[in-house]
Amino acid sequence: MGNRSTSTRSKGKGKVSGYEELVQKLSQLGLKAPKKRHYSGTPRSVRTLIFKLVEELEKARGEGAGVGLTEEEIQYIIYRLRTIYGDPMATSIVAKLSDMLKRRASEA
């Protein structure tokens, strides 16, 4: 039984680099990472799921969430949505599209 405890601890130590990788990926996506103590207490299957979800989020953001719009088309949508006053959803979409254009400009 003593060996089992030791092997469990060594697995946890091996996941430190996994935590650092997660922090880095979440930071690049503009998301807050969990505290290290919360991460180390998470079962391996949940950690795997988290990494897969982060990878999918990276892919979706890299592809513009699957929307193949040109910059001109996005600017037109922003222009049209700005004419809708008092609609919180339109305001939210305008903000997201504006952020997308800023990210594209900074990556270019």
ABEGO torsion letter per residue (X at the ends): XAAAAAAAAAAAAAAAAAAAAAAAAAAAAGBBBBBAAAAAABBAAAAAAAAAAAAAAAAAAAAGGGBBBBAAAAAAAAAAAAABBGBAAAAAAAAAAAAAAAAAAAAX
